[in-house]
């Protein structure tokens, strides 16, 4: 009967149990003895400058990589919180959630959204269907969140609309799926 290493519980077969030799068993001990505890106590943390731009992608991690942005509104004018470029000859679906809180915490807003846009070859970014924005708020007047095409910049604009003479702090998290 084989044994199990103390740290990571790696099974090491005994001689004759499987066709593994002593060097294999020594290798399992080395793996088990390696410190996997991570920063800050033992392993080495990878610094921000140690990761190249574009190195961490949805294919390497998850399709659910979210971007996060914040902004403050002081009136009822639509204020851009994020902009997503749309390449020519492509389609983009954006999905996310948003939340807002008045500076004195007496009013709040939140919800979710999903919208699809496309940009045909030689043309401008445009809606595909109708954006879905679900919004809930406790406020004296209506707060709003918009997902609109930004034709001059060939982008999608996420916009927060606050209330006149009131300060709201907004946060949005969203993911982008594009083809190609």
C-alpha positions in Angstrom: 0.0 0.0 0.0 1.3 3.4 -1.0 1.6 6.5 1.2 0.2 10.0 1.0 2.4 13.1 1.3 1.7 15.3 4.4 1.3 18.7 2.7 -0.7 18.2 -0.5 -1.9 14.6 0.0 -0.2 13.3 -3.2 -0.5 9.5 -3.4 2.9 7.8 -3.7 2.5 4.1 -4.7 4.7 1.6 -3.0 7.3 -0.5 -4.9 5.5 -3.0 -7.1 2.1 -1.4 -6.7 2.5 0.6 -9.9 5.3 1.0 -12.4 6.8 4.0 -10.8 10.4 4.1 -9.7 12.1 5.8 -6.7 12.9 9.0 -8.7 9.2 9.5 -9.2 8.5 9.2 -5.5 11.3 11.6 -4.7 9.7 14.1 -7.2 6.4 13.8 -5.4 8.1 14.6 -2.1 9.7 17.7 -3.8 6.4 18.9 -5.1 4.7 18.3 -1.8 7.5 20.2 0.1 7.2 23.2 -2.2 5.6 26.2 -0.4 2.2 26.9 -1.9 0.9 29.2 0.8 1.2 32.4 -1.3 1.7 36.0 -0.3 2.1 37.7 2.1 3.5 34.9 4.3 5.5 32.7 1.9 5.0 32.6 -1.8 5.9 35.5 -4.1 3.1 37.8 -5.3 3.2 38.9 -8.9 3.3 42.7 -9.1 1.2 44.7 -11.5 4.2 45.5 -13.6 5.0 41.7 -13.8 1.9 41.1 -15.9 2.1 42.2 -19.6 -0.9 44.2 -21.0 -3.3 41.8 -22.6 -1.8 38.7 -20.9 -4.8 37.9 -18.8 -7.7 37.1 -21.2 -11.1 35.5 -21.0 -9.7 32.4 -22.8 -7.2 32.0 -20.0 -9.5 32.7 -17.1 -13.2 33.1 -17.7 -15.8 34.6 -20.1 -16.9 36.7 -17.1 -14.2 39.2 -16.8 -15.8 42.4 -15.7 -14.7 46.0 -16.1 -15.5 48.4 -13.3 -15.9 52.2 -13.5 -17.1 55.0 -11.2 -18.4 58.5 -11.7 -20.2 61.3 -9.9 -23.2 63.2 -11.2 -24.3 66.6 -9.9 -27.3 67.2 -12.2 -29.7 65.5 -14.6 -27.3 65.7 -17.6 -26.3 62.3 -19.0 -22.7 61.7 -17.9 -20.5 59.0 -19.5 -19.2 56.4 -17.0 -17.7 54.1 -19.7 -17.0 53.9 -23.4 -16.5 50.6 -25.3 -15.0 50.8 -28.8 -16.7 48.9 -31.6 -14.4 47.8 -34.4 -15.5 48.0 -38.0 -17.2 44.8 -39.3 -18.0 43.5 -35.8 -20.8 43.0 -33.3 -20.7 43.6 -29.6 -23.0 42.5 -26.7 -22.5 44.3 -23.4 -24.0 43.2 -20.2 -23.7 44.5 -16.6 -25.0 46.0 -13.4 -25.0 49.5 -11.9 -25.6 51.2 -8.6 -25.7 54.7 -7.4 -26.0 56.4 -4.0 -26.7 60.1 -3.1 -23.9 61.7 -1.2 -26.1 62.0 1.9 -27.4 58.4 1.5 -31.0 59.4 1.3 -31.6 58.2 -2.3 -30.3 55.2 -4.2 -30.5 53.6 -7.7 -29.5 50.3 -9.2 -30.2 47.8 -11.9 -28.9 45.8 -14.8 -28.6 46.1 -18.6 -27.9 44.2 -21.8 -27.5 45.6 -25.3 -26.1 44.5 -28.6 -24.5 46.8 -31.2 -22.9 46.3 -34.6 -20.7 48.3 -37.0 -21.0 47.2 -40.6 -18.1 47.7 -42.9 -17.9 51.4 -43.9 -20.7 52.4 -41.6 -21.4 53.7 -38.0 -22.1 51.8 -34.8 -25.8 51.1 -34.4 -28.2 49.2 -32.1 -29.2 45.6 -32.8 -32.8 45.5 -31.4 -33.6 47.5 -28.2 -31.3 47.7 -25.2 -32.7 46.2 -22.0 -32.2 48.4 -18.9 -33.9 47.4 -15.7 -33.7 50.2 -13.1 -34.9 50.6 -9.5 -34.6 53.8 -7.5 -35.7 55.6 -4.4 -35.5 59.3 -5.4 -37.6 62.4 -5.6 -37.4 62.3 -9.4 -36.3 59.7 -11.9 -32.7 58.7 -12.1 -31.7 56.9 -15.3 -29.0 54.7 -16.9 -28.4 54.7 -20.7 -26.7 52.4 -23.1 -26.4 54.3 -26.4 -24.3 54.4 -29.6 -21.6 57.0 -29.7 -21.4 57.5 -33.4 -18.6 60.2 -33.5 -16.3 57.9 -31.5 -17.6 54.6 -33.0 -18.2 53.3 -29.5 -20.9 52.3 -27.0 -21.5 54.9 -24.3 -22.7 53.9 -20.8 -24.3 57.0 -19.2 -25.6 57.9 -15.8 -28.3 60.5 -15.4 -28.6 62.0 -11.9 -30.9 64.6 -10.5 -30.6 68.4 -10.6 -28.7 69.9 -7.7 -28.0 66.5 -6.2 -24.7 64.6 -6.0 -24.8 60.8 -6.8 -21.9 58.5 -6.8 -22.3 55.7 -9.4 -20.5 52.4 -10.1 -20.9 50.1 -13.0 -19.5 46.6 -13.7 -19.9 45.1 -17.2 -18.6 42.5 -19.5 -18.1 42.7 -23.3 -18.6 39.9 -25.8 -17.6 40.7 -29.4 -17.5 38.9 -32.8 -15.1 38.6 -34.5 
